[in-house]
Amino acid sequence: MLDYEFVRVLHVIKSYGSFSKPILNSVISKFTWAEKAFISSVKYEYEHEQKKALSEIKKIKRCYDKNLKYLLMMKKLELCRILGKKKSARTLYEKLRQSLPDISPIIRESIIDELIAYIALTGEQNDSLGKFKLNDRSISESAKIFFEMNIGRRLIKAGNKKGLDNFKNALVIARKIHHPSGIVSALNALSWYERNYDIDQALKYGKDALYNAGLYFEGTNILYVFDTVLEVTDKVSDDALAEISRDFVQLYEKAPENIKKRYRKTRNHADNIIRNSIYTLDGKTKRFLRKMNKKYALDTSISRKQVYNLLHSKVKNIRGETIRKIISKNPELFKEIELSKLPRGFICEMAKKKETLQDGIDAVINERQTLDPFIQARKDLAKAYLERMPKRIRERFIQKYIAMDKEEKKIIDRFARDYIRYNIKWGMRIAVPDEMKDLIQSFHLKKRPTSLGYWALDDEEKREKLVNVLKKSNDQAHVVREYYKNSPPKNI
């Protein structure tokens, strides 16, 4: 019989997809060898390491729990399907299909989901699952998301625009059940397939996908969203193109080789966008330069001849080098001006100056602007983390943060994002790591998001660094305790 705690983990995996990874990190050590193999396989799959995921399943030669054996077969079927191992997949499908009456109701829904996925995604339309249909109660809501998306893809490829409605249905379901992977995947698909019908709407979907990717996920597994958005923004020459390209390149450099290989062409395309240094001297740019010349005298940045040519001659283009000189002489001015009000050339050149993603608490403190929805989402998380603190504590925290070095800031930034994004109800108890118990009390943090912020990190070394950085700033703890003695905390 399946362990009750393991069943709850299965429910979390099905409900939240790859967003559930911190939960898996927190519980994996509790389970049997076979259960660990299943969870490890799921984690590898989240990292797009399907071969490693399959090898975890293959390690289990014997399994004495009948239902766990079926779960391992289900995962093996999924991985064989993805890896194109058609013969093995078909054999596994037949075995599971015949065994359905013997499978416990606790896991039968998950098995049915994968059987339907096999039929839908392999194109074996003549092989019916009988009574199981998309609107059947036997199919989980999370499975319906991806089933709707598959129908949408098939219709679009057949030239039927109605397939977009299926992607919209998938998005509605994903938002209803709060399935982060489903939300991002549905929005990304809408952006990709809508681009051939309505490019402006496709751009809206793409930017929404990028925002949600930043809101819910860390790491480089969201590069596929950047890939889509760069394709769409390039077609409409959107002002955010250069910044999104810059951020994509910085994320790409952190990716493992198997991910880099997939997006090498997009990397080259992004590099070409960033290297472009000649911009059209349109009416908006000339008006902006004239206003600047009246207030700040452009000849302090560039030569008088260049000023004359830009403002009065028939010059059609402005070089990126010229724009950079103007920006470097007036840095405070360009911090204050709203990005969307700047000419495109200035927006692009400012984006190219970014040396980091500029998405942490530092960016919130210094009110750095961005046109990249991915960065905006991460800034919103950092801002929410700061706003949960009373003003007095927040000011103290910011002082400590400013004094940290670059690496320490990155660790705190990541923790702040994870603390906010994982502060939801999971339907199961999350054990608090021993290393974090004193820090939770000292900083008056919530147990669940703090624990998941710890477990969101993939290895012990990273978790140890997090604990050490938090301890280093622990001399503010007495301020926290003093405040809460006289002011009971409010629920966040």
N, C-alpha and C positions, 0 to 999 in steps of 0.2 A: 504493500500500500504506500502511495506517495506521501512523503513528509508534508505536514500541513504548512510549515514555513516555506517549503519549496513551491507548493501550489500558489501561495501568495506572491512569490517572486515571479512565477509564470504569468500571473495576472498583471503584474506591473510591466513586464516585458511586452505583453500584448497591448496593454493600454497606452504605453508611452514610447514604445520603440527605442531608438538609440538614446533618447533623453533619459532613459532609466539606467544608464551606465554607472553612475555613482552608487546606486542601490546594489548593483551586481558586485561592484568592488567591495562593498561593505559586508556582504553576506557570504561570499564564495567560500571562505575558509570553514564555514560551519557544516558543509555538506559532504556527502559520500563522494567517492572517486568518480562514479558515473554522473552524479549530479553536477560535480565540478566541471566535468568534461562538457556537459551540455551548456553550462553558463559560460565557460571559456570560449566555446564555439560561437555563442551569440556575440560575445565581446569582439572576437576577431572579425565577425561578419560586419559589425558596426564600423570597423576600421577598413572595410573593403578588402580584407585578407581572407577570401573565401577558401583558398587552398589550405591555409593554416587552420581555419575553422573546421574543414572536413577532416584534417589529420587528428584533431582533438576527438572527434566522434569515432574515428577508426581505432583509437587507442583502446576503446572499450570492447574487449573480446567477449565478455560474458556479462549479462545483466539479469539479476534474479527477480527484480521487480518488473512485472509484466507491463505496467503502464509507463514506467520510465523507459523501458525498451521501445515502446511505441513512440514516445517523444523523441528518442534518439534517432529512430527511423524517419520520423517526420523531418527533423533537422537535416538528416543526411539526404532525404529527397529534395528538400529546398536547395541545398548546396550543389547537388548533382545537376539539378535543373539549371541553376545559374551558371555552372561551369561547363554546361553543354555535354554532360555525360548521359546521353539519351537512354542507352540500354540499361544502365544502373538505375536511372530515375524511373524508367517504366516498370522495372521489376519491383522497386520499392512502392510505387504507386499501387500496383496490383495487390501486393501483400497487405497494405494498409486499407485499401478499399474493401477487401474480403474480411478484414479483421474488425471493421467498424462496430458490428454488434457486440463484440467482446471488450471494446474499449470503454473505460470508465467515463461517465458523463462529465466528470470534472475536467477532462482533457479532450473530450470528443470534439468540442467546438473548434479547438485549435487544430486538430487533425483535419477536420472538414475544411477549414480555411485553406490549409496547404494543398489538399486534394483539388479544391476548386482553382487555386492559383496555378497548379500544374496544368490542368486542362485549359485554363484561360491563356496562360502565357506560353504554352508550347504549341498552341494552334490546333490541338486535337479536338476539333469541334464535334466530331461524330461520336466521341466518347462522352456520353451524358452521365451526369451524376444523379439522374433520376429526380427524386423529390427535392433536391437542394437547388434553390434558385436565389438570385440576388436579394429578393425581398423576403426571403425565408428567415424565420427567427433563429434557425440553426447557425446562421452566419453572423459572426461578430461585427460590430460597427467598425472596428479598426480594419478588418479584412475588407469591408465594403468600400473603404476609402481607395484602396489600391486596385480593387476589382473595377470600380467606376473609372479609375484612371486608365486601366488597360482597355476597357471598352472605348474610352475617348480616343486613345492612340490609334486603335484599329479603324475607327470611323474617319479620323482625320487623314490617315494614310490612304484611305479609300476615296478621299476627296470630299468627304461629308463634313461640313462645318458644324453639324449638330454635335460632333464629338466634344466640342468646347463645353456643352451643357453638362456632359459627364464629369469633366474636370471641375466645373463649378459645384456639382453635387458632392464630389469628393471633398472640396474645400469646406462646404457647409457641414458635412459630417465631422471632418477633422477639427473644426473650430468648436463644434458642439461638444465633443468628448475630450477636448483639449489634448490633441495628439500632435505634438510639435513636429515630428518627422513628416506626418501627413500634411500639416499646414504648409510647410516649406516646399515639399514635393509637389503639391497641388498648385501652389502659386507659381512655382518654377515652370511646371508643365504648361500652365495657362499662358505665361509669358512667351515661352518657346513656340507654341502652336498658334497663338493669336497674332504673332508678328507678321504672318502672311495675309492677315485679314484687316487688322487695325493696329498699326504700329504704336500709336499713342497709348492705346489701352494695354498693349503688350508691355510697354515701358512702365506703366503704373503697377501691373502685376509683378514685373521683375523687381522693381524697387521695394515693393511690399515683401517679396520673397527674401530679398537681401536684408531687410530690416528684421524679419522674423528669424533668419539664420543667425544674425548677430545677437538677437534677444535670447535664443535658446541654446546655441551651440558654441563650443570652443573648437580649436583644432582646425585641420585643413580639409576635413571631409565635406565642407560646404563650398569648396572651390567650384563645384558644378553650377552653383547659383551665380557666381561671378562670371563663369563662362557664358551663361545665358544672357546675363545683363549686359556684358560687354558687346555681345553680338547685336542686341537690340539698341543700346545707346549709341553705338557707332552708326547705325542706320539713320538716326534722327539728329546726330551731332549734339547730344545733350551736354549741358554745361558740366555735369558731374563726371563725364567720361574720363578725363585725365586723372582725377582723384581716385575713382574706382579702379582704374588701371594700375595706379601706383600702389594702392592697397592690395590688389590682387597679386602683384609681383612680390610684395613683402610676405604675404601669406604663402605663396608658392615656394619661396626659398626655404621655408620651414617644413615643407612637406617631405614625406619619405619618397624614395625613388619610384615606387609603383604608382604613386599619385602624380608625381611630376611627369612621368612618361605620358600619362593620359592627357595632360594639359600643356604639353610643350608648345604646340601650335598657338594656343591662346596666349602663352607667355610671350612668344615672339610678336604676336599682334599687339599685346599691351606695351611691349618695349617700343614698337614703332609709334604708338600713340604718344608715349612719353617723350620720345626723341623729337617729335615734330616741334619746330621752333619758329614757324612763320604763320602769322595770323592775319586774317582779313582786317584791314583798317576800315571798318564799317562806320555808320553814323553814330551808333551807340558809343563806340570807342573814341571817336573824335570829340563828341560832346563831353565825355568823361575827362579826356585829356585837357580840353579847354578850361573846364572847371578847375581842374588840378593846377593848371598854369596860372590862373588868376589868384588862387589862394596860396600855393606853395612854390611857384616859380620852377618850372621843369628844368630850366637851364642849370639848376644846382645838381641835377641828376645826370643829364645828358647834354651834349653840346647844343649851342644856339641854332646851328644849322639843322641838327636833327629835330629840334623843336619846331622850327619853321616848316620843314618838310612834312612833318606829321600833321601840323595844324592848317597849313595853307597851300601846300603843293598837291599835285595829283598822285602822290604816292598811294599805292593800293594795299600795301602790306606793312605790318610792323613785326620786327624780329623779337624773338623771345628774350634775347640778350638785352635789348633795349628795355623791355618790360621789367626784367629782373633788376636792372639798375635803378629804375624808378621806385620799385618796391623796397629795395635795400636802403634807399635814402629816406624813405618815409614809413618805417616799420609799424609805428604806433597807429598811423592813419589807417593802414590796411588791416589792422586788428579790429578796428572799430566799425569799419564799413561792412554792412551786411553782404555776404558773399553773392547772393542772387542779384544784387544791384551792380556788381562789377561786370565789365566787358569780359567776354569769354577768354580772351588771351590772358588777362590778369588772373582769372580763376584757375586756368590751367597751369600757369607758371608758379602760382602759390602752392598748388597741389604738388608740383614736382619737387618743391623744397622740403616736403615731409620726409624726415629720416626714420620715423616710426609710425605706427598706426594712429597714435595720438587719440586713444580711446579710453583712457583711464581717469582716475580721480584728478590727476594733474590737468587734464583737458577740461574738466568741469570747473576746477578752481580758477583756471586762467581764461575760461569762457572761449575756448578755441572753437571756431566754426567748422562745419563740415557739410558737404553735399552728398556724402556717401551714406546711404541708409544703414549699412552694416555698422559703420562707426557710430552713427547717431544712436542706434539701439544700445550699443555697449556704453556709450556716454550716459544714456538714460538709466541704465542699471547702476552705474557708479553714482549718479545723482540721487537715485532712490536709496542707495546704501547710506549716503551722507545725511539725507533728510530724515532717516529713521532715528537719528541721534538728537537729543536735546541740543539746543544751540551752544551751550557752554561746553559740552562734551565734544561736539563737532569741531569747535574752534581749536580745542586742545589736540584732537586727533589730526587735524590738518597741519598743525605745527609739527607734530611728530612725523607725519607723512613727508612733508617738504624736506625734512632733514635726512630722509632715507636716500640710499644710493639707487641707481637705476634698476638693478636687479631686484632689490627689496620692494621697490614700488610696483614692479611687474607682478610680484607674488601677491601683494595686497590687492592690486587691481583685479587680478583673477579671482581671488577669494571674495571680493565685494560683489562681482558679477554673479558668481555661483550662489552666494548667500541669498541674493534677491530672486534669481531665476528658479531656485529649488525650494523656495518657501511656499510650497503648496501641500495639499493633503495627498498622501500616497496610498492610503488604505492599509498601511502596515507600520509597525513600530521600527524606528531607526535607532540602533544602538549608538550611544555616544562613545567615541574613541577615548580611551583613558588620557591620552596626550592633550585632549582639548577640554577636559572637564573644568580645570582651574581657570582656563582662559574664558570659557563661557560665563563663569561666575564673575570674573574680574571685569569683563567688557559688557556684561549684561546682554549677552547674545541669546537668540533662540536656539534651542538644542537641535531641532531638525535641520534647518538650513546650514547651521554651523558644521554639523556632522557631515552633511552631504558636500559642503564646500571642501572638507578634508578628503572625503572619499572620491571626489571628482578628479583628484590628481591620481595619475596612473601608477606611480611607483613610490616606494618608501622614501627614497631620497627627496623627492619633491614634497612629500608630506612633512618630512622632518624639517625642510627649509621653511615651510609655512609656519610650523609651530615655533621655530626659532625666531622668525621675524616678528610674530605676534608677541612672543615673550620679551623681545627686545624693546617693544613699545609698551610694555606692561607697567611702566612707572606712572602711567596715567590712571591706573586702576583705582588708586585712592581717591581720585577726583570723581570717578564714576560712583564708587560706594558712598561717598559723602553726599552726592546729589540724590541718590535713590533712597537714602535714609529718610529724607524729608519729602520726597516726591515719588510715590509708587509708580512703577512703570505701566504704560498703557500697551495694550495689545497692538501689534503692527499689522 
